[in-house]
Amino acid sequence: MATERIETLLRSAFPDANELRVEDRTGGGDHFQVTVASSRFAGLTLLDQHRLVNEALAEPLRDGTIHELRIKTREAQG
Amino acid sequence: MSELSDRIKDVIEREPVALFMKGTPQFVMCGNSDRALRALREAGAPVTAVDILPDPAIRHELSALSGWPTIPQVFVGGELVGGADIVQELAETGELAGILEQRLGGGYRDDAEERVVDVLVPAQR
């Protein structure tokens, strides 16, 4: 399932994440909300934080698995 | 570089605020484009919109230029600000107005007129 694939990709990109959630927003398996709290975001602008998430999900974004993606990033506290 | 790519680049560089979206401000075709448009309107931004739906090549060339995979994409003063989530978050914290002011000058609200440009035809100058 797409949800698990996305979660696996995010987990390997952000192994330290203390919050990592993937929600299927519509139940249709292609509109997702992802939430990631990671120390990798430290000192980065929102734009660069979202870039990291987009990079981690480049393949499902390119192949159409993800039709719509909402991203919420947070800098993990120590 | 294709002609289309050049025209997209031209819009990004020339327009104070460029919004690449699905549909037009009068007929928005996607919830995320709508969120970005609303955030920009609330901040009083002079929005120049480009509908990416008429030709898949627009989105392809745009993402190649910006390195950003999804739609919408918002540029202020020639620089990518982000997609719907970022623009909405920046609007909520009040930072969006700061970015607009910093990149466009304090009077940016004065000519806050919405325009639509078509990148599939040569620019009317």
N, CA and C atoms of all chains as a GROMACS GRO file, in nm:
protein
  609
    1MET      N    1   0.083  -0.121   0.000
    1MET     CA    2   0.000   0.000   0.000
    1MET      C    3   0.087   0.126   0.000
    2ALA      N    4   0.033   0.228  -0.062
    2ALA     CA    5   0.108   0.354  -0.075
    2ALA      C    6   0.146   0.413   0.060
    3THR      N    7   0.054   0.404   0.157
    3THR     CA    8   0.081   0.464   0.289
    3THR      C    9   0.206   0.404   0.350
    4GLU      N   10   0.218   0.272   0.344
    4GLU     CA   11   0.335   0.205   0.402
    4GLU      C   12   0.463   0.242   0.325
    5ARG      N   13   0.451   0.248   0.193
    5ARG     CA   14   0.568   0.281   0.110
    5ARG      C   15   0.620   0.421   0.147
    6ILE      N   16   0.529   0.514   0.162
    6ILE     CA   17   0.566   0.651   0.198
    6ILE      C   18   0.630   0.654   0.335
    7GLU      N   19   0.570   0.580   0.428
    7GLU     CA   20   0.623   0.577   0.564
    7GLU      C   21   0.764   0.518   0.566
    8THR      N   22   0.786   0.412   0.489
    8THR     CA   23   0.918   0.349   0.481
    8THR      C   24   1.022   0.446   0.425
    9LEU      N   25   0.985   0.517   0.319
    9LEU     CA   26   1.077   0.614   0.258
    9LEU      C   27   1.111   0.726   0.357
   10LEU      N   28   1.011   0.775   0.428
   10LEU     CA   29   1.035   0.883   0.524
   10LEU      C   30   1.119   0.833   0.641
   11ARG      N   31   1.089   0.711   0.684
   11ARG     CA   32   1.163   0.653   0.797
   11ARG      C   33   1.312   0.640   0.764
   12SER      N   34   1.343   0.603   0.639
   12SER     CA   35   1.485   0.588   0.606
   12SER      C   36   1.551   0.724   0.582
   13ALA      N   37   1.472   0.824   0.541
   13ALA     CA   38   1.530   0.958   0.524
   13ALA      C   39   1.545   1.031   0.657
   14PHE      N   40   1.457   1.000   0.750
   14PHE     CA   41   1.459   1.065   0.882
   14PHE      C   42   1.460   0.960   0.993
   15PRO      N   43   1.573   0.885   1.004
   15PRO     CA   44   1.575   0.775   1.100
   15PRO      C   45   1.558   0.821   1.245
   16ASP      N   46   1.589   0.948   1.270
   16ASP     CA   47   1.582   0.999   1.406
   16ASP      C   48   1.443   1.053   1.442
   17ALA      N   49   1.353   1.057   1.345
   17ALA     CA   50   1.225   1.128   1.366
   17ALA      C   51   1.154   1.080   1.492
   18ASN      N   52   1.115   1.175   1.576
   18ASN     CA   53   1.039   1.132   1.695
   18ASN      C   54   0.888   1.150   1.674
   19GLU      N   55   0.855   1.204   1.555
   19GLU     CA   56   0.716   1.199   1.512
   19GLU      C   57   0.716   1.179   1.362
   20LEU      N   58   0.643   1.081   1.316
   20LEU     CA   59   0.637   1.054   1.172
   20LEU      C   60   0.501   0.992   1.143
   21ARG      N   61   0.419   1.069   1.075
   21ARG     CA   62   0.284   1.021   1.047
   21ARG      C   63   0.250   1.036   0.900
   22VAL      N   64   0.184   0.938   0.846
   22VAL     CA   65   0.134   0.946   0.708
   22VAL      C   66  -0.015   0.919   0.714
   23GLU      N   67  -0.094   1.016   0.670
   23GLU     CA   68  -0.238   0.998   0.669
   23GLU      C   69  -0.291   1.001   0.526
   24ASP      N   70  -0.376   0.906   0.499
   24ASP     CA   71  -0.447   0.902   0.371
   24ASP      C   72  -0.568   0.993   0.389
   25ARG      N   73  -0.561   1.114   0.333
   25ARG     CA   74  -0.661   1.217   0.364
   25ARG      C   75  -0.801   1.184   0.312
   26THR      N   76  -0.807   1.116   0.202
   26THR     CA   77  -0.938   1.093   0.140
   26THR      C   78  -0.980   0.947   0.143
   27GLY      N   79  -0.887   0.859   0.185
   27GLY     CA   80  -0.916   0.717   0.183
   27GLY      C   81  -0.897   0.657   0.044
   28GLY      N   82  -0.860   0.741  -0.051
   28GLY     CA   83  -0.842   0.694  -0.188
   28GLY      C   84  -0.701   0.645  -0.219
   29GLY      N   85  -0.611   0.659  -0.122
   29GLY     CA   86  -0.476   0.608  -0.139
   29GLY      C   87  -0.386   0.692  -0.226
   30ASP      N   88  -0.422   0.820  -0.251
   30ASP     CA   89  -0.330   0.904  -0.328
   30ASP      C   90  -0.322   1.050  -0.282
   31HIS      N   91  -0.400   1.086  -0.180
   31HIS     CA   92  -0.391   1.221  -0.121
   31HIS      C   93  -0.337   1.205   0.022
   32PHE      N   94  -0.216   1.255   0.044
   32PHE     CA   95  -0.154   1.228   0.173
   32PHE      C   96  -0.117   1.354   0.250
   33GLN      N   97  -0.126   1.338   0.381
   33GLN     CA   98  -0.074   1.439   0.473
   33GLN      C   99   0.040   1.370   0.548
   34VAL      N  100   0.161   1.428   0.540
   34VAL     CA  101   0.271   1.370   0.616
   34VAL      C  102   0.320   1.471   0.720
   35THR      N  103   0.350   1.419   0.837
   35THR     CA  104   0.400   1.502   0.946
   35THR      C  105   0.532   1.443   0.992
   36VAL      N  106   0.636   1.525   0.994
   36VAL     CA  107   0.768   1.476   1.034
   36VAL      C  108   0.832   1.573   1.133
   37ALA      N  109   0.876   1.522   1.246
   37ALA     CA  110   0.956   1.601   1.340
   37ALA      C  111   1.093   1.536   1.347
   38SER      N  112   1.196   1.610   1.303
   38SER     CA  113   1.329   1.553   1.294
   38SER      C  114   1.435   1.657   1.328
   39SER      N  115   1.547   1.609   1.379
   39SER     CA  116   1.658   1.701   1.406
   39SER      C  117   1.727   1.744   1.277
   40ARG      N  118   1.701   1.674   1.167
   40ARG     CA  119   1.756   1.714   1.036
   40ARG      C  120   1.706   1.851   0.993
   41PHE      N  121   1.596   1.895   1.050
   41PHE     CA  122   1.539   2.024   1.010
   41PHE      C  123   1.603   2.142   1.082
   42ALA      N  124   1.689   2.111   1.177
   42ALA     CA  125   1.748   2.217   1.260
   42ALA      C  126   1.816   2.322   1.173
   43GLY      N  127   1.780   2.447   1.195
   43GLY     CA  128   1.845   2.558   1.126
   43GLY      C  129   1.803   2.577   0.981
   44LEU      N  130   1.711   2.495   0.933
   44LEU     CA  131   1.669   2.507   0.792
   44LEU      C  132   1.543   2.592   0.781
   45THR      N  133   1.530   2.663   0.668
   45THR     CA  134   1.405   2.735   0.642
   45THR      C  135   1.296   2.633   0.613
   46LEU      N  136   1.172   2.680   0.624
   46LEU     CA  137   1.057   2.595   0.592
   46LEU      C  138   1.071   2.537   0.450
   47LEU      N  139   1.119   2.621   0.358
   47LEU     CA  140   1.136   2.578   0.219
   47LEU      C  141   1.232   2.459   0.211
   48ASP      N  142   1.345   2.470   0.281
   48ASP     CA  143   1.444   2.362   0.276
   48ASP      C  144   1.397   2.238   0.353
   49GLN      N  145   1.319   2.259   0.459
   49GLN     CA  146   1.262   2.145   0.531
   49GLN      C  147   1.169   2.066   0.439
   50HIS      N  148   1.084   2.140   0.368
   50HIS     CA  149   0.991   2.072   0.276
   50HIS      C  150   1.065   2.007   0.159
   51ARG      N  151   1.175   2.070   0.117
   51ARG     CA  152   1.257   2.011   0.010
   51ARG      C  153   1.307   1.873   0.050
   52LEU      N  154   1.351   1.859   0.176
   52LEU     CA  155   1.400   1.729   0.223
   52LEU      C  156   1.291   1.623   0.216
   53VAL      N  157   1.169   1.662   0.253
   53VAL     CA  158   1.057   1.568   0.247
   53VAL      C  159   1.025   1.533   0.101
   54ASN      N  160   1.023   1.636   0.016
   54ASN     CA  161   0.997   1.612  -0.126
   54ASN      C  162   1.103   1.520  -0.187
   55GLU      N  163   1.228   1.540  -0.146
   55GLU     CA  164   1.337   1.456  -0.198
   55GLU      C  165   1.319   1.311  -0.155
   56ALA      N  166   1.279   1.293  -0.028
   56ALA     CA  167   1.260   1.157   0.022
   56ALA      C  168   1.147   1.086  -0.053
   57LEU      N  169   1.051   1.165  -0.099
   57LEU     CA  170   0.934   1.108  -0.167
   57LEU      C  171   0.936   1.131  -0.318
   58ALA      N  172   1.055   1.158  -0.370
   58ALA     CA  173   1.068   1.192  -0.513
   58ALA      C  174   1.006   1.085  -0.603
   59GLU      N  175   1.032   0.958  -0.570
   59GLU     CA  176   0.985   0.851  -0.658
   59GLU      C  177   0.832   0.840  -0.661
   60PRO      N  178   0.766   0.827  -0.544
   60PRO     CA  179   0.619   0.823  -0.549
   60PRO      C  180   0.555   0.952  -0.602
   61LEU      N  181   0.626   1.065  -0.591
   61LEU     CA  182   0.573   1.188  -0.650
   61LEU      C  183   0.582   1.181  -0.802
   62ARG      N  184   0.694   1.125  -0.850
   62ARG     CA  185   0.717   1.119  -0.994
   62ARG      C  186   0.627   1.016  -1.061
   63ASP      N  187   0.611   0.901  -0.996
   63ASP     CA  188   0.536   0.794  -1.064
   63ASP      C  189   0.384   0.805  -1.045
   64GLY      N  190   0.340   0.912  -0.977
   64GLY     CA  191   0.196   0.934  -0.966
   64GLY      C  192   0.129   0.865  -0.848
   65THR      N  193   0.208   0.791  -0.767
   65THR     CA  194   0.152   0.728  -0.648
   65THR      C  195   0.090   0.834  -0.557
   66ILE      N  196   0.165   0.946  -0.544
   66ILE     CA  197   0.115   1.058  -0.465
   66ILE      C  198   0.054   1.160  -0.560
   67HIS      N  199  -0.075   1.174  -0.552
   67HIS     CA  200  -0.142   1.272  -0.638
   67HIS      C  201  -0.140   1.409  -0.570
   68GLU      N  202  -0.156   1.408  -0.437
   68GLU     CA  203  -0.153   1.534  -0.363
   68GLU      C  204  -0.082   1.511  -0.230
   69LEU      N  205   0.007   1.605  -0.196
   69LEU     CA  206   0.087   1.588  -0.075
   69LEU      C  207   0.080   1.713   0.010
   70ARG      N  208   0.044   1.694   0.136
   70ARG     CA  209   0.053   1.804   0.233
   70ARG      C  210   0.161   1.770   0.332
   71ILE      N  211   0.242   1.871   0.362
   71ILE     CA  212   0.359   1.848   0.445
   71ILE      C  213   0.355   1.937   0.568
   72LYS      N  214   0.383   1.876   0.684
   72LYS     CA  215   0.400   1.953   0.806
   72LYS      C  216   0.532   1.908   0.868
   73THR      N  217   0.625   2.002   0.881
   73THR     CA  218   0.755   1.966   0.939
   73THR      C  219   0.774   2.040   1.070
   74ARG      N  220   0.849   1.976   1.157
   74ARG     CA  221   0.884   2.037   1.285
   74ARG      C  222   1.025   1.997   1.320
   75GLU      N  223   1.095   2.091   1.381
   75GLU     CA  224   1.230   2.060   1.428
   75GLU      C  225   1.217   1.983   1.559
   76ALA      N  226   1.277   1.863   1.561
   76ALA     CA  227   1.268   1.782   1.683
   76ALA      C  228   1.356   1.841   1.790
   77GLN      N  229   1.306   1.846   1.910
   77GLN     CA  230   1.385   1.896   2.022
   77GLN      C  231   1.465   1.781   2.081
   78GLY      N  232   1.597   1.797   2.076
   78GLY     CA  233   1.697   1.704   2.129
   78GLY      C  234   1.654   1.569   2.158
   79MET      N  235   1.736   2.517  -2.363
   79MET     CA  236   1.613   2.568  -2.301
   79MET      C  237   1.506   2.588  -2.406
   80SER      N  238   1.388   2.535  -2.379
   80SER     CA  239   1.276   2.552  -2.472
   80SER      C  240   1.217   2.692  -2.458
   81GLU      N  241   1.139   2.729  -2.557
   81GLU     CA  242   1.071   2.858  -2.552
   81GLU      C  243   0.977   2.866  -2.433
   82LEU      N  244   0.909   2.753  -2.408
   82LEU     CA  245   0.815   2.748  -2.295
   82LEU      C  246   0.889   2.773  -2.164
   83SER      N  247   1.002   2.706  -2.149
   83SER     CA  248   1.082   2.723  -2.029
   83SER      C  249   1.126   2.868  -2.012
   84ASP      N  250   1.164   2.930  -2.123
   84ASP     CA  251   1.203   3.072  -2.120
   84ASP      C  252   1.088   3.161  -2.075
   85ARG      N  253   0.968   3.128  -2.123
   85ARG     CA  254   0.852   3.211  -2.086
   85ARG      C  255   0.817   3.195  -1.940
   86ILE      N  256   0.829   3.073  -1.890
   86ILE     CA  257   0.803   3.049  -1.748
   86ILE      C  258   0.904   3.125  -1.663
   87LYS      N  259   1.029   3.117  -1.704
   87LYS     CA  260   1.137   3.187  -1.633
   87LYS      C  261   1.112   3.338  -1.634
   88ASP      N  262   1.065   3.384  -1.746
   88ASP     CA  263   1.035   3.526  -1.763
   88ASP      C  264   0.927   3.571  -1.664
   89VAL      N  265   0.822   3.490  -1.649
   89VAL     CA  266   0.715   3.522  -1.554
   89VAL      C  267   0.770   3.524  -1.412
   90ILE      N  268   0.851   3.425  -1.378
   90ILE     CA  269   0.908   3.417  -1.243
   90ILE      C  270   0.993   3.540  -1.214
   91GLU      N  271   1.073   3.579  -1.312
   91GLU     CA  272   1.166   3.690  -1.290
   91GLU      C  273   1.100   3.827  -1.298
   92ARG      N  274   1.000   3.837  -1.384
   92ARG     CA  275   0.939   3.967  -1.410
   92ARG      C  276   0.827   4.003  -1.313
   93GLU      N  277   0.747   3.903  -1.276
   93GLU     CA  278   0.629   3.932  -1.193
   93GLU      C  279   0.667   3.940  -1.045
   94PRO      N  280   0.615   4.041  -0.973
   94PRO     CA  281   0.646   4.052  -0.830
   94PRO      C  282   0.605   3.925  -0.753
   95VAL      N  283   0.482   3.878  -0.783
   95VAL     CA  284   0.434   3.755  -0.720
   95VAL      C  285   0.377   3.665  -0.829
   96ALA      N  286   0.440   3.549  -0.849
   96ALA     CA  287   0.391   3.455  -0.949
   96ALA      C  288   0.335   3.332  -0.880
   97LEU      N  289   0.211   3.297  -0.914
   97LEU     CA  290   0.147   3.178  -0.858
   97LEU      C  291   0.117   3.081  -0.972
   98PHE      N  292   0.187   2.968  -0.973
   98PHE     CA  293   0.159   2.863  -1.070
   98PHE      C  294   0.058   2.769  -1.006
   99MET      N  295  -0.058   2.757  -1.068
   99MET     CA  296  -0.170   2.690  -1.003
   99MET      C  297  -0.250   2.604  -1.100
  100LYS      N  298  -0.340   2.524  -1.042
  100LYS     CA  299  -0.435   2.449  -1.125
  100LYS      C  300  -0.561   2.532  -1.136
  101GLY      N  301  -0.590   2.580  -1.256
  101GLY     CA  302  -0.702   2.669  -1.277
  101GLY      C  303  -0.657   2.813  -1.273
  102THR      N  304  -0.754   2.902  -1.255
  102THR     CA  305  -0.725   3.046  -1.248
  102THR      C  306  -0.788   3.099  -1.119
  103PRO      N  307  -0.749   3.220  -1.075
  103PRO     CA  308  -0.810   3.275  -0.954
  103PRO      C  309  -0.963   3.279  -0.962
  104GLN      N  310  -1.018   3.295  -1.083
  104GLN     CA  311  -1.163   3.300  -1.100
  104GLN      C  312  -1.224   3.160  -1.099
  105PHE      N  313  -1.142   3.061  -1.132
  105PHE     CA  314  -1.194   2.925  -1.140
  105PHE      C  315  -1.085   2.828  -1.094
  106VAL      N  316  -1.072   2.818  -0.962
  106VAL     CA  317  -0.965   2.737  -0.903
  106VAL      C  318  -1.004   2.590  -0.913
  107MET      N  319  -0.908   2.507  -0.961
  107MET     CA  320  -0.939   2.367  -0.987
  107MET      C  321  -0.880   2.271  -0.883
  108CYS      N  322  -0.825   2.325  -0.775
  108CYS     CA  323  -0.758   2.237  -0.679
  108CYS      C  324  -0.752   2.305  -0.542
  109GLY      N  325  -0.776   2.226  -0.439
  109GLY     CA  326  -0.780   2.279  -0.302
  109GLY      C  327  -0.649   2.343  -0.259
  110ASN      N  328  -0.538   2.284  -0.300
  110ASN     CA  329  -0.408   2.340  -0.260
  110ASN      C  330  -0.381   2.474  -0.328
  111SER      N  331  -0.417   2.483  -0.455
  111SER     CA  332  -0.401   2.610  -0.525
  111SER      C  333  -0.488   2.716  -0.458
  112ASP      N  334  -0.606   2.675  -0.415
  112ASP     CA  335  -0.697   2.766  -0.348
  112ASP      C  336  -0.638   2.816  -0.215
  113ARG      N  337  -0.576   2.726  -0.141
  113ARG     CA  338  -0.515   2.766  -0.012
  113ARG      C  339  -0.404   2.868  -0.034
  114ALA      N  340  -0.321   2.843  -0.137
  114ALA     CA  341  -0.210   2.936  -0.165
  114ALA      C  342  -0.265   3.072  -0.208
  115LEU      N  343  -0.367   3.070  -0.294
  115LEU     CA  344  -0.426   3.194  -0.343
  115LEU      C  345  -0.486   3.275  -0.228
  116ARG      N  346  -0.560   3.207  -0.139
  116ARG     CA  347  -0.621   3.275  -0.025
  116ARG      C  348  -0.516   3.340   0.065
  117ALA      N  349  -0.409   3.265   0.091
  117ALA     CA  350  -0.302   3.318   0.178
  117ALA      C  351  -0.241   3.443   0.116
  118LEU      N  352  -0.220   3.439  -0.016
  118LEU     CA  353  -0.160   3.555  -0.084
  118LEU      C  354  -0.256   3.674  -0.084
  119ARG      N  355  -0.385   3.645  -0.106
  119ARG     CA  356  -0.485   3.753  -0.105
  119ARG      C  357  -0.491   3.818   0.032
  120GLU      N  358  -0.490   3.737   0.138
  120GLU     CA  359  -0.497   3.791   0.274
  120GLU      C  360  -0.379   3.881   0.303
  121ALA      N  361  -0.264   3.847   0.246
  121ALA     CA  362  -0.144   3.929   0.269
  121ALA      C  363  -0.142   4.050   0.175
  122GLY      N  364  -0.242   4.060   0.088
  122GLY     CA  365  -0.252   4.175  -0.003
  122GLY      C  366  -0.154   4.170  -0.118
  123ALA      N  367  -0.115   4.049  -0.158
  123ALA     CA  368  -0.012   4.034  -0.262
  123ALA      C  369  -0.068   4.060  -0.401
  124PRO      N  370   0.011   4.125  -0.488
  124PRO     CA  371  -0.028   4.142  -0.627
  124PRO      C  372  -0.001   4.013  -0.704
  125VAL      N  373  -0.104   3.930  -0.718
  125VAL     CA  374  -0.083   3.794  -0.771
  125VAL      C  375  -0.092   3.790  -0.924
  126THR      N  376   0.011   3.735  -0.985
  126THR     CA  377   0.004   3.700  -1.127
  126THR      C  378  -0.004   3.548  -1.134
  127ALA      N  379  -0.115   3.499  -1.186
  127ALA     CA  380  -0.139   3.355  -1.187
  127ALA      C  381  -0.110   3.294  -1.323
  128VAL      N  382  -0.057   3.172  -1.320
  128VAL     CA  383  -0.038   3.094  -1.441
  128VAL      C  384  -0.108   2.960  -1.420
  129ASP      N  385  -0.201   2.929  -1.511
  129ASP     CA  386  -0.271   2.800  -1.505
  129ASP      C  387  -0.181   2.696  -1.570
  130ILE      N  388  -0.149   2.590  -1.494
  130ILE     CA  389  -0.058   2.488  -1.548
  130ILE      C  390  -0.135   2.375  -1.619
  131LEU      N  391  -0.267   2.377  -1.608
  131LEU     CA  392  -0.346   2.265  -1.660
  131LEU      C  393  -0.353   2.252  -1.813
  132PRO      N  394  -0.349   2.362  -1.888
  132PRO     CA  395  -0.369   2.348  -2.034
  132PRO      C  396  -0.268   2.256  -2.103
  133ASP      N  397  -0.147   2.241  -2.047
  133ASP     CA  398  -0.046   2.156  -2.111
  133ASP      C  399   0.047   2.098  -2.004
  134PRO      N  400   0.058   1.966  -1.998
  134PRO     CA  401   0.145   1.902  -1.897
  134PRO      C  402   0.290   1.951  -1.904
  135ALA      N  403   0.329   2.002  -2.021
  135ALA     CA  404   0.467   2.051  -2.038
  135ALA      C  405   0.495   2.169  -1.945
  136ILE      N  406   0.392   2.247  -1.912
  136ILE     CA  407   0.413   2.364  -1.826
  136ILE      C  408   0.464   2.318  -1.690
  137ARG      N  409   0.395   2.221  -1.634
  137ARG     CA  410   0.434   2.170  -1.502
  137ARG      C  411   0.573   2.107  -1.508
  138HIS      N  412   0.597   2.032  -1.614
  138HIS     CA  413   0.726   1.966  -1.630
  138HIS      C  414   0.841   2.067  -1.634
  139GLU      N  415   0.825   2.169  -1.717
  139GLU     CA  416   0.931   2.271  -1.731
  139GLU      C  417   0.945   2.352  -1.603
  140LEU      N  418   0.833   2.382  -1.539
  140LEU     CA  419   0.836   2.460  -1.415
  140LEU      C  420   0.913   2.385  -1.307
  141SER      N  421   0.881   2.256  -1.288
  141SER     CA  422   0.948   2.178  -1.184
  141SER      C  423   1.096   2.161  -1.214
  142ALA      N  424   1.130   2.152  -1.344
  142ALA     CA  425   1.271   2.143  -1.382
  142ALA      C  426   1.344   2.271  -1.342
  143LEU      N  427   1.277   2.386  -1.357
  143LEU     CA  428   1.339   2.514  -1.322
  143LEU      C  429   1.350   2.533  -1.171
  144SER      N  430   1.243   2.496  -1.100
  144SER     CA  431   1.235   2.529  -0.957
  144SER      C  432   1.289   2.419  -0.867
  145GLY      N  433   1.293   2.295  -0.917
  145GLY     CA  434   1.331   2.183  -0.833
  145GLY      C  435   1.222   2.148  -0.732
  146TRP      N  436   1.102   2.195  -0.758
  146TRP     CA  437   0.989   2.171  -0.666
  146TRP      C  438   0.888   2.083  -0.738
  147PRO      N  439   0.849   1.969  -0.678
  147PRO     CA  440   0.772   1.871  -0.756
  147PRO      C  441   0.623   1.896  -0.766
  148THR      N  442   0.565   1.973  -0.672
  148THR     CA  443   0.419   1.980  -0.666
  148THR      C  444   0.366   2.118  -0.706
  149ILE      N  445   0.236   2.123  -0.726
  149ILE     CA  446   0.163   2.246  -0.761
  149ILE      C  447   0.068   2.275  -0.645
  150PRO      N  448   0.051   2.397  -0.599
  150PRO     CA  449   0.100   2.522  -0.656
  150PRO      C  450   0.245   2.552  -0.620
  151GLN      N  451   0.300   2.652  -0.687
  151GLN     CA  452   0.431   2.706  -0.653
  151GLN      C  453   0.419   2.858  -0.652
  152VAL      N  454   0.473   2.918  -0.546
  152VAL     CA  455   0.465   3.063  -0.530
  152VAL      C  456   0.605   3.122  -0.533
  153PHE      N  457   0.623   3.222  -0.619
  153PHE     CA  458   0.750   3.294  -0.629
  153PHE      C  459   0.726   3.440  -0.593
  154VAL      N  460   0.816   3.495  -0.513
  154VAL     CA  461   0.810   3.638  -0.482
  154VAL      C  462   0.945   3.698  -0.516
  155GLY      N  463   0.943   3.802  -0.598
  155GLY     CA  464   1.067   3.866  -0.638
  155GLY      C  465   1.164   3.769  -0.705
  156GLY      N  466   1.109   3.675  -0.783
  156GLY     CA  467   1.192   3.582  -0.858
  156GLY      C  468   1.240   3.460  -0.781
  157GLU      N  469   1.205   3.453  -0.653
  157GLU     CA  470   1.252   3.340  -0.572
  157GLU      C  471   1.136   3.255  -0.524
  158LEU      N  472   1.157   3.124  -0.522
  158LEU     CA  473   1.055   3.031  -0.474
  158LEU      C  474   1.032   3.051  -0.324
  159VAL      N  475   0.906   3.071  -0.288
  159VAL     CA  476   0.870   3.077  -0.146
  159VAL      C  477   0.826   2.938  -0.100
  160GLY      N  478   0.751   2.868  -0.184
  160GLY     CA  479   0.711   2.732  -0.152
  160GLY      C  480   0.576   2.697  -0.212
  161GLY      N  481   0.520   2.587  -0.161
  161GLY     CA  482   0.390   2.541  -0.204
  161GLY      C  483   0.282   2.587  -0.107
  162ALA      N  484   0.165   2.525  -0.117
  162ALA     CA  485   0.049   2.569  -0.038
  162ALA      C  486   0.074   2.564   0.113
  163ASP      N  487   0.134   2.456   0.160
  163ASP     CA  488   0.153   2.441   0.305
  163ASP      C  489   0.244   2.550   0.360
  164ILE      N  490   0.352   2.577   0.288
  164ILE     CA  491   0.448   2.678   0.334
  164ILE      C  492   0.384   2.817   0.331
  165VAL      N  493   0.319   2.849   0.221
  165VAL     CA  494   0.261   2.983   0.208
  165VAL      C  495   0.152   3.004   0.312
  166GLN      N  496   0.074   2.900   0.336
  166GLN     CA  497  -0.031   2.910   0.437
  166GLN      C  498   0.029   2.928   0.577
  167GLU      N  499   0.132   2.849   0.605
  167GLU     CA  500   0.196   2.858   0.736
  167GLU      C  501   0.260   2.997   0.756
  168LEU      N  502   0.325   3.047   0.651
  168LEU     CA  503   0.388   3.179   0.660
  168LEU      C  504   0.283   3.289   0.675
  169ALA      N  505   0.166   3.269   0.614
  169ALA     CA  506   0.059   3.368   0.627
  169ALA      C  507   0.006   3.367   0.770
  170GLU      N  508  -0.007   3.248   0.827
  170GLU     CA  509  -0.060   3.237   0.963
  170GLU      C  510   0.032   3.300   1.067
  171THR      N  511   0.162   3.289   1.045
  171THR     CA  512   0.256   3.346   1.142
  171THR      C  513   0.286   3.494   1.112
  172GLY      N  514   0.232   3.544   0.999
  172GLY     CA  515   0.255   3.683   0.962
  172GLY      C  516   0.384   3.704   0.885
  173GLU      N  517   0.460   3.597   0.864
  173GLU     CA  518   0.589   3.610   0.796
  173GLU      C  519   0.574   3.641   0.646
  174LEU      N  520   0.461   3.599   0.590
  174LEU     CA  521   0.442   3.618   0.446
  174LEU      C  522   0.445   3.767   0.410
  175ALA      N  523   0.374   3.847   0.491
  175ALA     CA  524   0.374   3.992   0.466
  175ALA      C  525   0.517   4.047   0.476
  176GLY      N  526   0.595   3.995   0.570
  176GLY     CA  527   0.734   4.038   0.585
  176GLY      C  528   0.818   4.007   0.462
  177ILE      N  529   0.798   3.887   0.407
  177ILE     CA  530   0.871   3.846   0.286
  177ILE      C  531   0.832   3.935   0.169
  178LEU      N  532   0.702   3.962   0.156
  178LEU     CA  533   0.654   4.047   0.047
  178LEU      C  534   0.713   4.187   0.058
  179GLU      N  535   0.714   4.238   0.179
  179GLU     CA  536   0.766   4.372   0.202
  179GLU      C  537   0.916   4.379   0.175
  180GLN      N  538   0.985   4.277   0.221
  180GLN     CA  539   1.130   4.272   0.206
  180GLN      C  540   1.170   4.262   0.058
  181ARG      N  541   1.099   4.179  -0.017
  181ARG     CA  542   1.140   4.156  -0.156
  181ARG      C  543   1.078   4.256  -0.254
  182LEU      N  544   0.961   4.311  -0.219
  182LEU     CA  545   0.891   4.398  -0.314
  182LEU      C  546   0.886   4.543  -0.270
  183GLY      N  547   0.919   4.570  -0.145
  183GLY     CA  548   0.908   4.705  -0.094
  183GLY      C  549   0.777   4.725  -0.020
  184GLY      N  550   0.775   4.825   0.067
  184GLY     CA  551   0.661   4.847   0.156
  184GLY      C  552   0.529   4.876   0.086
  185GLY      N  553   0.535   4.927  -0.038
  185GLY     CA  554   0.412   4.965  -0.106
  185GLY      C  555   0.352   4.855  -0.191
  186TYR      N  556   0.390   4.730  -0.165
  186TYR     CA  557   0.348   4.622  -0.254
  186TYR      C  558   0.196   4.606  -0.263
  187ARG      N  559   0.125   4.649  -0.157
  187ARG     CA  560  -0.021   4.634  -0.158
  187ARG      C  561  -0.089   4.731  -0.256
  188ASP      N  562  -0.017   4.840  -0.290
  188ASP     CA  563  -0.079   4.947  -0.370
  188ASP      C  564  -0.127   4.901  -0.507
  189ASP      N  565  -0.050   4.810  -0.569
  189ASP     CA  566  -0.096   4.763  -0.701
  189ASP      C  567  -0.132   4.615  -0.694
  190ALA      N  568  -0.207   4.582  -0.589
  190ALA     CA  569  -0.242   4.442  -0.566
  190ALA      C  570  -0.356   4.397  -0.655
  191GLU      N  571  -0.328   4.396  -0.783
  191GLU     CA  572  -0.429   4.357  -0.881
  191GLU      C  573  -0.397   4.214  -0.926
  192GLU      N  574  -0.500   4.134  -0.944
  192GLU     CA  575  -0.478   3.996  -0.988
  192GLU      C  576  -0.475   3.988  -1.140
  193ARG      N  577  -0.376   3.915  -1.189
  193ARG     CA  578  -0.365   3.899  -1.334
  193ARG      C  579  -0.345   3.751  -1.365
  194VAL      N  580  -0.378   3.714  -1.487
  194VAL     CA  581  -0.353   3.579  -1.534
  194VAL      C  582  -0.268   3.590  -1.660
  195VAL      N  583  -0.159   3.516  -1.666
  195VAL     CA  584  -0.082   3.516  -1.789
  195VAL      C  585  -0.074   3.374  -1.845
  196ASP      N  586  -0.067   3.367  -1.976
  196ASP     CA  587  -0.062   3.240  -2.047
  196ASP      C  588   0.081   3.219  -2.096
  197VAL      N  589   0.146   3.113  -2.050
  197VAL     CA  590   0.285   3.092  -2.092
  197VAL      C  591   0.295   3.013  -2.223
  198LEU      N  592   0.179   2.972  -2.276
  198LEU     CA  593   0.182   2.895  -2.401
  198LEU      C  594   0.190   2.985  -2.523
  199VAL      N  595   0.165   3.114  -2.505
  199VAL     CA  596   0.178   3.209  -2.616
  199VAL      C  597   0.284   3.313  -2.582
  200PRO      N  598   0.349   3.370  -2.684
  200PRO     CA  599   0.452   3.470  -2.656
  200PRO      C  600   0.394   3.586  -2.575
  201ALA      N  601   0.474   3.640  -2.483
  201ALA     CA  602   0.428   3.746  -2.394
  201ALA      C  603   0.388   3.870  -2.471
  202GLN      N  604   0.280   3.933  -2.428
  202GLN     CA  605   0.237   4.062  -2.485
  202GLN      C  606   0.311   4.172  -2.411
  203ARG      N  607   0.388   4.249  -2.483
  203ARG     CA  608   0.464   4.353  -2.411
  203ARG      C  609   0.424   4.491  -2.457
   0.00000   0.00000   0.00000
